[in-house]
Amino acid sequence: MIRSFICLYLLHCAAWGHAQIENAPNEGLMAVSGAAEDEMVVKWFGKTGRSYFVQTSESLMPGDWTYVPVVEAGTGAVLEWGLSITSERAFVRLRYTDQAYSGPVGDADFDSDGLTNNEELQLHQTDPLEGDSDADTLSDSLEVSLGTNPNSPDSDGDGVSDSAELAQGTDPADGNSTINPEKYIVRHLWFSD
């Protein structure tokens, strides 16, 4: 199961949030001003067995959330990350999963798409908790291997989704690759007396 918590951070604000103790609401997620003028420090209590991902947004709009390239395993202690923030306000969200994994959680593949959490966060900026980040029915790893954009359902911008192009035998990474019209023309025969 994947869940998330949200926290608002206003640049130059004092600490906001709850104490970072094991049973604090929302894991005690809080944001405080960092040492540098444009730094925010995000803190939370990392429960043992839980893996955390950090996202930021300036607007709270669904498509505006971006992952910070980090994944943290809960250790039964306070976890914190310093983030550079250049806007007047920022929202921070923790997404987490309780999926079991032995070893570094960056090497795990929680969404079973063939890419590790670190590859998704650091190389491809895809969602490490969703196997198909752009919802075009192609897994993120398949899109990476094809050279298409795993964050866009229509990588070449030609109006046909990547999955439809693959099904039709065209190149989803080439906007000039088109469907053979002969294959799709319906022929009507007209007879005269």
HELIX and SHEET records of a PDB file:
HELIX    1   1 PRO A   25  GLY A   28  5                                   4    
HELIX    2   2 PRO A   62  ASP A   64  5                                   3    
HELIX    3   3 VAL A  105  ASP A  107  5                                   3    
HELIX    4   4 ASN A  117  ASN A  118  1                                   2    
HELIX    5   5 GLU A  119  HIS A  124  3                                   6    
HELIX    6   6 ASP A  140  LEU A  146  1                                   7    
HELIX    7   7 ASP A  162  GLN A  168  1                                   7    
HELIX    8   8 PRO A  181  TYR A  184  1                                   4    
SHEET    1   A 4 ILE A   2  LEU A  10  0                                        
SHEET    2   A 4 ARG A  89  THR A  97 -1                                        
SHEET    3   A 4 SER A  51  SER A  57 -1                                        
SHEET    4   A 4 THR A  66  ALA A  73 -1                                        
SHEET    1   B 4 TRP A  16  GLY A  17  0                                        
SHEET    2   B 4 MET A  30  SER A  33 -1                                        
SHEET    3   B 4 GLU A  39  GLY A  46 -1                                        
SHEET    4   B 4 ALA A  77  SER A  84 -1                                        
END                                                                             
